[in-house]
């Protein structure tokens, strides 16, 4: 039977685990805010992209026909500027998401993050052993890592979509009904794609709420 851990070892380990839980709580809260901010940025980006796609389809009154080229160029320039701002905002959100994911990855690597000269079967807090705590902590952190990685793929999808989009609709005129109709159909398809991506972003397929609730109840409330 292994000797019981020294009192100072147990106290030091408790402090380390409490600090880890504090970090987890703060990171979880930060991710909650970042999810909403990024969803909003995705929505603005999608709307700006669709408005730019639809710019050539705007029907101008006959009284403005003589300045149609200049007016359409102005509309296109303003919408391109709006899309550029939306891209910048989304890029900032993507960087923030990547930073949060990297922090969760550190937590998920429990053997390194929670490394301590303390026996695996040594008691921590009220009922758990050190090994049981690490397993539960690593499980919830890994769930967040997996979820964020999936969401980062969605961000790349929408950015790549804009990168490969063509703007051949710029020369559409009011008389070119067939081309305008095709452009309108493409716009509807783009809208469907953007809506699908934003809807997928809101979901958390890799996060098991039951596991989170159990972790919160067992460790964050009962044990600490």
C-alpha positions as CSV (number, residue, x, y, z in Angstrom):
1,X,0.0,0.0,0.0
2,X,1.6,3.3,-1.0
3,X,2.3,5.8,1.8
4,X,-0.3,8.7,2.1
5,X,0.8,11.9,0.5
6,X,2.3,14.5,2.7
7,X,0.0,17.3,3.9
8,X,2.0,20.0,2.1
9,X,1.8,18.0,-1.2
10,X,-2.0,17.7,-0.8
11,X,-2.4,21.4,-0.1
12,X,-0.3,22.4,-3.0
13,X,-2.2,20.1,-5.3
14,X,-5.5,21.4,-4.1
15,X,-4.4,24.9,-4.8
16,X,-3.3,23.9,-8.3
17,X,-6.6,22.2,-9.0
18,X,-8.7,25.1,-7.7
19,X,-6.7,27.4,-9.9
20,X,-7.3,25.1,-12.9
21,X,-11.1,25.2,-12.2
22,X,-11.0,29.0,-11.9
23,X,-9.2,29.2,-15.3
24,X,-11.8,26.8,-16.8
25,X,-14.7,28.9,-15.5
26,X,-13.1,32.1,-16.9
27,X,-12.4,30.4,-20.3
28,X,-15.8,29.0,-20.5
29,X,-17.3,32.4,-20.0
30,X,-15.0,34.0,-22.5
31,X,-16.0,31.3,-25.1
32,X,-19.7,32.0,-24.4
33,X,-19.2,35.7,-25.3
34,X,-16.9,34.9,-28.3
35,X,-19.5,32.5,-29.7
36,X,-22.1,35.3,-29.8
37,X,-19.7,37.9,-31.1
38,X,-18.5,35.6,-33.9
39,X,-22.1,34.6,-34.8
40,X,-23.0,38.3,-35.1
41,X,-19.8,38.9,-37.2
42,X,-20.8,36.0,-39.5
43,X,-24.3,37.4,-39.9
44,X,-22.9,40.9,-40.9
45,X,-20.4,39.2,-43.2
46,X,-23.1,37.2,-44.9
47,X,-25.4,40.2,-45.3
48,X,-22.6,42.3,-46.7
49,X,-21.7,39.6,-49.2
50,X,-25.2,39.1,-50.3
51,X,-25.8,42.9,-50.7
52,X,-22.7,43.1,-52.9
53,X,-23.9,40.1,-55.0
54,X,-27.2,41.8,-55.5
55,X,-25.9,45.2,-56.3
56,X,-26.0,44.7,-60.1
57,X,-29.6,43.6,-59.8
58,X,-30.9,46.8,-58.3
59,X,-33.5,48.4,-60.6
60,X,-32.9,52.1,-61.0
61,X,-35.7,54.5,-62.1
62,X,-35.7,55.7,-65.7
63,X,-34.9,59.2,-64.6
64,X,-31.5,58.0,-63.5
65,X,-30.7,56.1,-66.6
66,X,-28.2,58.6,-67.9
67,X,-26.1,58.2,-64.8
68,X,-26.7,54.5,-64.4
69,X,-23.0,53.5,-64.7
70,X,-21.8,56.0,-62.2
71,X,-24.6,55.1,-59.7
72,X,-24.0,51.4,-60.0
73,X,-20.3,51.9,-59.5
74,X,-21.0,54.0,-56.4
75,X,-23.3,51.4,-54.9
76,X,-20.8,48.6,-55.6
77,X,-18.0,50.6,-54.0
78,X,-20.0,51.3,-50.8
79,X,-21.0,47.6,-50.5
80,X,-17.4,46.5,-51.2
81,X,-16.3,48.7,-48.4
82,X,-19.0,47.3,-46.0
83,X,-17.9,43.8,-46.9
84,X,-14.2,44.7,-46.3
85,X,-15.1,45.9,-42.8
86,X,-17.1,42.8,-42.2
87,X,-14.1,40.6,-43.2
88,X,-11.8,42.5,-40.9
89,X,-14.2,42.0,-38.0
90,X,-14.6,38.3,-38.7
91,X,-10.8,37.9,-39.0
92,X,-10.5,39.5,-35.5
93,X,-13.1,37.1,-34.2
94,X,-11.4,34.1,-35.8
95,X,-8.1,35.1,-34.0
96,X,-9.9,35.3,-30.7
97,X,-11.5,31.9,-31.3
98,X,-8.1,30.4,-32.1
99,X,-6.7,31.8,-28.9
100,X,-9.5,30.4,-26.8
101,X,-9.1,27.0,-28.5
102,X,-5.4,27.0,-27.8
103,X,-6.1,27.7,-24.1
104,X,-8.6,24.9,-23.9
105,X,-6.1,22.6,-25.5
106,X,-3.7,23.4,-22.7
107,X,-6.4,22.4,-20.2
108,X,-7.2,19.3,-22.1
109,X,-3.6,18.1,-21.8
110,X,-4.2,17.3,-18.2
111,X,-1.0,15.2,-17.7
112,X,1.0,18.3,-18.4
113,X,-1.3,21.0,-17.2
114,X,-2.0,19.4,-13.9
115,X,1.4,17.7,-13.4
116,X,2.2,17.5,-9.8
117,X,4.2,15.2,-7.4
118,X,1.1,13.7,-6.1
119,X,-0.1,10.0,-6.3
120,X,-2.8,9.2,-8.8
121,X,-4.9,7.5,-6.2
122,X,-4.3,10.3,-3.7
123,X,-7.5,12.0,-2.4
124,X,-8.4,15.5,-3.6
125,X,-11.1,17.7,-2.1
126,X,-14.0,15.6,-0.7
127,X,-14.4,12.3,-2.6
128,X,-12.4,12.3,-5.8
129,X,-8.9,10.9,-6.3
130,X,-6.4,12.9,-8.3
131,X,-6.8,10.5,-11.3
132,X,-10.6,10.9,-11.2
133,X,-10.4,14.7,-11.2
134,X,-7.9,14.8,-14.1
135,X,-10.2,12.4,-16.1
136,X,-13.3,14.6,-15.5
137,X,-11.4,17.9,-16.1
138,X,-9.8,16.6,-19.3
139,X,-13.1,15.3,-20.7
140,X,-14.9,18.7,-20.5
141,X,-11.9,20.6,-21.8
142,X,-11.5,18.2,-24.7
143,X,-15.2,18.6,-25.6
144,X,-14.7,22.4,-26.0
145,X,-11.6,21.8,-28.1
146,X,-13.5,19.5,-30.5
147,X,-16.4,22.0,-30.7
148,X,-14.2,25.0,-31.4
149,X,-12.1,23.1,-34.0
150,X,-15.4,22.3,-35.8
151,X,-16.5,25.9,-35.7
152,X,-13.2,27.1,-37.0
153,X,-13.8,24.9,-40.0
154,X,-17.1,26.8,-40.6
155,X,-15.2,30.1,-40.4
156,X,-12.7,28.9,-43.0
157,X,-15.6,27.7,-45.2
158,X,-17.3,31.1,-45.3
159,X,-14.0,32.9,-45.9
160,X,-13.0,30.5,-48.6
161,X,-16.4,31.0,-50.2
162,X,-15.9,34.7,-50.4
163,X,-12.3,34.2,-51.8
164,X,-13.6,32.1,-54.7
165,X,-16.7,34.0,-55.4
166,X,-16.7,35.8,-58.8
167,X,-18.4,39.0,-59.4
168,X,-19.3,38.6,-63.1
169,X,-22.7,40.0,-62.3
170,X,-21.2,43.6,-62.4
171,X,-22.2,44.1,-66.0
172,X,-25.8,43.0,-65.6
173,X,-28.2,45.5,-67.1
174,X,-31.9,45.9,-66.6
175,X,-32.5,44.5,-70.1
176,X,-30.5,41.4,-69.6
177,X,-33.3,39.4,-68.0
178,X,-31.8,36.0,-68.5
179,X,-28.5,37.0,-66.8
180,X,-30.3,38.8,-64.0
181,X,-32.4,35.7,-63.4
182,X,-29.4,33.5,-63.2
183,X,-27.7,36.0,-60.8
184,X,-30.8,36.1,-58.6
185,X,-30.8,32.3,-58.4
186,X,-27.1,32.3,-57.4
187,X,-27.9,34.8,-54.7
188,X,-30.6,32.6,-53.3
189,X,-28.1,29.7,-53.3
190,X,-25.5,31.9,-51.5
191,X,-28.1,32.9,-48.9
192,X,-28.9,29.3,-48.2
193,X,-25.3,28.5,-47.7
194,X,-24.7,31.4,-45.4
195,X,-27.8,30.5,-43.4
196,X,-26.7,26.9,-43.1
197,X,-23.2,28.0,-41.8
198,X,-24.6,30.4,-39.3
199,X,-27.1,27.8,-38.1
200,X,-24.4,25.2,-37.7
201,X,-22.3,27.8,-35.8
202,X,-25.0,28.1,-33.2
203,X,-25.1,24.4,-32.6
204,X,-22.7,22.6,-30.2
205,X,-22.6,19.0,-31.5
206,X,-19.5,18.1,-29.6
207,X,-20.6,19.5,-26.2
208,X,-22.5,17.1,-24.1
209,X,-24.6,19.2,-21.8
210,X,-25.2,16.3,-19.4
211,X,-21.5,15.8,-19.0
212,X,-21.0,19.6,-18.3
213,X,-23.9,19.6,-15.8
214,X,-22.4,16.6,-14.0
215,X,-19.0,18.2,-14.0
216,X,-20.4,21.5,-12.6
217,X,-22.5,19.7,-10.0
218,X,-19.9,17.2,-8.9
219,X,-16.7,19.2,-9.0
220,X,-17.3,22.9,-9.3
221,X,-20.1,23.0,-6.7
222,X,-20.0,19.8,-4.6
223,X,-16.2,19.1,-4.4
224,X,-14.9,22.7,-4.3
